[in-house]
Amino acid sequence: MSEARITNLSNESNTGGPTISGITTFSGTNYFVPPVGTTAERPENPENGSIRFNTDSKHLEYFRGDSIGWVEVEASSEELNGGTRGIWAGGNTPTRINTIQYINIGSTGNAQDFGDLNEVKEGGASCSSRIKAVFAGGYNGPNRTSNSSYIIMSSTGNGADYQDLSNSVSSASALGNQTRGIVAGGSTGSLVNVIESTEFAAGTDWIDFGDATAAHQTGSGCASSTRGVFSLGFVSPARVNTIDYITIASAGNAADFGDLMSTRNGTGALSNSTRGVWGAGETPSVTNTMDYITIATLGNASDFGDMLSARFNIPNDGCSSPIRGVWAGGANPSNSDVIQYITILTTGNAIDFGDLNTAASHMGAVSNGHGGL
């Protein structure tokens, strides 16, 4: 067997190297260094299967094709982190509550008690990194609130105080990635178009990010690691089907993404790193519709399937793992305790998962395995 020891191979301009065909074995015991760069430095038209390390997200990612784009290599496992958790907090039973409850998304079964928020409320915005979940704003009766609390999702216990939103706002859309949480729109008594952001790890103040395309409330949001998308829900004087998007790492105003299949509010959105799915809502009739988008590609939503029953005010954001999306509760008009799930990368109708501890609507929902991570 021949051996050649070469430190570096590249073309004359140092923009490429040789193509190695056949079966290639790396026998070293040290490490392999892939290409490295920011999200903005991603190649536009690489070969399918190309791999690189993203210095913004701190994750490996690979290219799945023009219609999907760059996708993160999943950075956790059921075995290592005890499973991907779905968590719901607060809500209306119809009495407002501060209860937090959770499930393991990879299994099925009833929810278990996690602890309590630091305030009784409904209609709060919820977002999470892989470690920390934040529940911001909402309606505590008789007032809207700017209060925010956070939990560490891998444990159980009560919510601790987090930085307050800049406004007392309810029924906002929310989303996040591993670094940053986003809250968009909502009502302070009047509808607003303000987008705010916080840095999860440092627990920073909520600061101005930009503006949504319109003042709105009762929409819902989801994300990939780089892009956030949210439906507007209600823009006075009527429900709309508008979807906005932002680049999470770059502050600025939202732009139009496309439209949901129907004009409706009171939906719940969830995603893996590739696909976002919206479920249920009011058109004004209560509906069991689910529709989906490919987050990397602008355009209108397509039919996914049907929920187990028509409902609205399901958690303003659902919860998800890279494989499953889960919604819980909602109303039509009575509150429900049903938890249901889908397989995100297929299409089809929802399947029964189990039950909440208490029938409720207008909860906040998060997970430690959603598409923004």
N, C-alpha and C positions, 0 to 999 in steps of 0.2 A: 504494500500500500504506500503510495507516495504522500509526501507532506510538504506543504508550502506555508511559510510564516510571513504574512503580509499585514502591515499595520493599517494601511488605508488604500482603498481603491475608489477613484472618482474620475469623472470626465474632466476635460480641460477647464471648464468653467465652474467646477465643483458643485454642479446642480443635480448630479445623478451618478449612478455607479453601474456595475455590470449586472446583467440578468443571470441568475443562477437557476438552471433547470434540473429536473430530476429530483431524487430524494436527497435532502440535505440534513445532516445530523450535526447538532451542536453538542459537543461532549464536555465542555467546560463546566465547572461547578460554581462559577461566580455569578454572572448575570448577563442578560441581553439588554442592550439599550435601544429602544425603538426611536423613531423620529419624535421630536418634541416641539410643541408650539401652542400658541393661544387659540381660542375659538376663531378669532378674526383671521388667523393665519392658516386655517384649514385649506387644503387644496380643493379646488372647485370640481375637478373632473378626474379623481383618482380611479384606479382599478378597483372593482368590487373586492372586498375582503382586505383592503389596505388598512393598516393598524398604526396608531400613533398615540402619544401621551398628551392629553390636554392640560396645559398648565393653569388654565382658569378653573376647570372643574376638579383637577387633581385626579382624574380617572383615565384609564385606557379607553380608547374608542376605536370603532372600526366602521368602514364604509359599506353600506348595504345596497347602494344603488341610487340612481338619480331621483326616484320617487320617494325614497325614505331618507337618504342622506347618512350623516354620521350618527352612530348610536353608541352609547356607552356600554362597555363590558360590565356586566353586573358585578358590583363590588362587595356583595355580602352573600351569605348563604343561610339557609334554614338551620343548618347544623351549627354554624358559628355564632349566630346572633339570637338563637332561640325562636326564630320564626319572624315573619313580617307581621307586625301588629296593625290592626285597624282600631281606631279610637274615636268615640263620640263623646261630646261634652255639652252640658247645658241643654236648653230646649224648653218646649212647652208640652205639658201633660194633661190638661191645659194649664195647670199651675206651673209657673216658671221654676226651673230646677238648676242646681249646680253640679249634678251628678256627672261623673266620668266613668265610662265603661269601655271594655275592650274585648277583642277577639284575636285569634291567630288566623290570618287570612288564608293560609295554606291548608287549613282543616275546615270542618264545619261544626256547628254547635252554637249554644247560647252564649250571650255576652256575660262577662264577669265584671265585678266591681273593681275600679281602679283607684278612686278617691273622689275628691270634690274640687271644683273651681273655687277661686277666691271670691266669687260673686255669683249670685243667682241671676241668670239671664237667658235670653233666646236671641236668635238672629245675629250671633256674632260671626266674625270672619275668622277662618282657621287656616294655618299654614305650618309647614314643618320642614326641618332638615332630617338627616338620618337619625339624629340624636334628640333634638329638642322640638317640641310642638308649642305653638303660641296661639292663644284664643283671644282675639282682640275686638273690643267694642261690643255692640249689641244693644238689647233693650232690657233693662232690669225692672221696669214697671215701678214708678210711672214714667221713667225717663230713659232716653238713650244715654249710653255710657261710652267713655273713652278708655275705661279700665281694660287692662290686658293681663293675662296670667300665662305661665308656661309650665310644662311638665317635661321630665326626662322619660321618653317612651319605653325604654327597656326595663324600667322599674315600675312600681306602683306607688301611689301617694297623692297628696293634695297639690293643687296648683300653687305656685309661688308667684309673687308680684313681678310683672314685667313692665317695661316702659309703656306709658299711655299713648294712644293715638293722639294726633294733633287736634282732632275733632271728636266729639261724641257722636258716633255714627252707628247705624244698624243696617242690616241687610246688604252689606257690601260683598263684592266678589273678592276671592283671595286665591293665592297660589304661592309656590316657593320652589327653590332648588336647594342644594346643599349649603349654599352660602347666605342667601337672601330671601326674606319673606316679603310679599307684596299684598297690599290691600287696595282695592280700586272701587271708587264710587260709593254708593250707599245713600242713606238719608240722615240728615241732621235736623229734620223737620222739613227741609227742602232738599231736593235731589242734588248731589254733587258729582263732579267729574274728576276729583282729586285722586291721584295715585300716590301712595306712600310706601316706603320701604324700610326694612330694618335688617341688620346683620345678626344672624342667629348666634354665632359663637360668642361675640362680644356683648350681645344684648344691648345694642345701641338704640338711641332714640329713633322713633319713626320720623323720617325726613321726606321732603317733597321729592317725588320721582318724575312726575310729569302729569299729563291729563289724559283721561279716556276720550274717545271720540264724541261722547255725549254724557251728560249727567244721567245717572241711572241707579236702579236698585233691584234687588232680588234676581240678579244673575248669578253665575258661578264660574269658577276658573280651574285650570289645570296647567301642566307644564311639562316640557322636556328639560334637560339640564341647561339649555340655553334660551329657550323661547317660552314665554307665558302667554296663554290664550284665555279669554274670559268672555262669556256671553253677557249682554247688557240687561236682559230681562225686561224691565219696565223703564221706558223713557217717556215722560209725560207728554201727551195724555194717554198713551197706549202701550201695550206690549209690543216688543220688537223681536226680530230673529238675528240681530247683529252680533257678530263675534269680533272682538278686538284682539290685537296681539302686541307684545312688547319683546324686546331683547333684555333679559333679566339683568345681565351684567352692565348694561348701559342705560343710564337715566335718560328719559325723553318721553315724548308723547306717544300714545298708542296709535296704531294704524288699523285700517279695516282688514280683516282676515277673510271673511266670507259670511255666510248665513247658515243658521240652523234650518232644519226642514220646515219648521212652523214658528210663527210668532208666539212666544210663550215665556213665562217667568216662573219662579219657584222651582227651578231645575236643580239637579246635583250633577257636577262634572267630576270626572276622574281620568287618570291616564297612566300608561306606562311611558317609556321614553320615546315611543313612536306614535302612538294613537291616543287621541282624546275622545271620551264618550260622555254625552249628556243624557240624563234620564229624567222622565216624568215632567211635571209642570202643569200650568194652567194656560189655556188658549183663548177664551176664558174657561172652557170646559176642562175638567181634570183629565189628564191623559196618561197613558202608559208607554208613550213613545220613547225609544232610545235612538240616537243618531250619533255619528262619529266623523272625525276628521283625521287626516295625517298631519301631525303638528308641523312638520318641516315644509309642507306644501300648502300654499294659500289656496282657498277654494271653499265651496259650500259643503255642508255636511251631507252624509248619505245614511240611509236606513240601516240600523243595526239589528233591531228586533223589538220585542215587547217586554216590559216589566211584568211581574206577577199580577199586578193590579194597577189601576189608575190612581195617581196620588200627586200631591204637590207639597212644597216646603219639606221635601226630603233634605237631609243635611246640605247646606248650600255648597258643599264640596263633598264628594264621595271619598272613599279611601281605596288604596290599590297596592298590589305588588306588581312585579314585572309581568305576572301571568294573569292575575285575577283583579277584577274590579268589584267593589262591594258597596251597596247602599243599605241604609236602615231607616225604619220609621217612615215619617210622612203622614199626610192627612188626606181624607176624602169622605166626608168632612172630619170624621173622628180620627184620632191619632192611631197609628199602627205600631206594633212591636216587631214586625217582620223584618228580618235581614235577608237579603237576596244577593246573588253574585252572578257575574258573567266571566267568560274567558275573553280577555281584551282583544287578542289578535285574531280571533274568529268572529263571526257574527251569529246571532241566534237569540233566543229568548232567555230571560233570567231564570235562575234556579234557586230554590229555597235553601238558605244557609242555616238558619236558626232564629232565635228571638232575642230582642233586647230585654233588659231587666224590667223596663217600664216602657209602655207605648208612648211615643213622643214624636214631635215634629220640630222643625226649625233649630236643629242641633248644629254644632260645628263638628267637622270630621277631618281626621288626619291619619297618616300612616308613616312608617319609617322605611317604606320601600316603593314610594310612588315615582312617577316618571321624571320628576325634576332632579332625582338623585343620581 
